[in-house]
Amino acid sequence: MLDREKKPFGNNVVLGDVIQLGQAVRSKRKQDGLTQQDLAAIANVGVRFVSDLENGKSTVQLDSVMSVLQALGLELSLAEKS
């Protein structure tokens, strides 16, 4: 695993669609100084999957999304829409 400094990602982010999820993943990956290849290796997914996720492809698998989020130190939570 890569040795990298953890930086705060900021406040909770409300995501309205898969494109916003991809943007959040890309932002956090870059903030952590990771390439797509680095993240794929840490999350045990393919580089193509990371690329598809960051580009908002709606065909990504939730279990793989969860692996990527975990690798970035993020979690998914649900709340009632206000």
C-alpha positions, 0 to 999 in steps of 0.5 A, spaced: 500 500 500 502 507 498 504 511 504 500 517 503 498 523 507 491 523 509 488 530 508 481 532 510 476 531 504 471 537 507 464 536 509 459 531 507 457 531 499 450 530 497 450 527 490 445 527 486 447 523 480 453 518 478 456 524 475 457 527 481 459 521 485 465 520 479 467 527 480 467 526 488 472 520 487 476 524 482 477 530 487 479 525 493 484 521 489 487 527 486 487 530 493 490 524 496 496 524 490 494 518 487 493 516 480 488 511 477 492 506 477 494 507 484 487 507 486 485 501 482 491 497 486 489 499 493 481 498 491 483 491 488 479 493 482 481 495 474 483 501 472 478 501 467 473 501 472 476 507 476 476 511 469 468 509 468 466 511 475 470 517 475 466 519 468 460 517 471 458 511 467 452 508 470 454 501 469 459 500 475 457 495 480 456 497 487 460 493 491 466 495 486 464 502 488 464 501 495 471 498 495 474 504 491 470 509 497 473 505 502 480 505 499 479 513 499 477 513 506 470 515 504 463 512 506 457 512 503 451 514 507 443 515 506 439 520 508 432 522 507 431 527 501 429 534 504 
